């Protein structure tokens, strides 16, 4: 059992195995060369596109900074708008109060005008009557 079984192989079989191994090694070497070529090509492409990506990232950072600035300004505008809306509510209330006062004043003026016309009619009638 401790015998080496490779010793029992015929010489022709060993040669065939070795020939196949050489063929497989040549194929592996060819695949390794192709893989190395592909890796080199990918590295060149990455080096070509890296500056583009760096520019894109820089621009994105600039856009993000500007967007943050716009958001800050928008928040400020919203705060100011809220203050204006509060003040406008007060003005609307005052205008409504003035409107009511003007309506009352107008109604009073109409009443006085009616009384004035009545008085003028009475005076005209009195003037038109002969003196007694």
Secondary structure, DSSP 8 states (H G I E B T S, - for coil): --S-GGGGS-HHHHHHHHHHHHHHHHHHHHHHHHHHHHHHHHHHHHHHHHHHHHHHHHHHHHHHHHHHHHHHHHHHHHHHHHHHHHHHHHHHHHHHHHHHHHHHHHHHHHHHHHHHHHHHHHHHHHHHS---
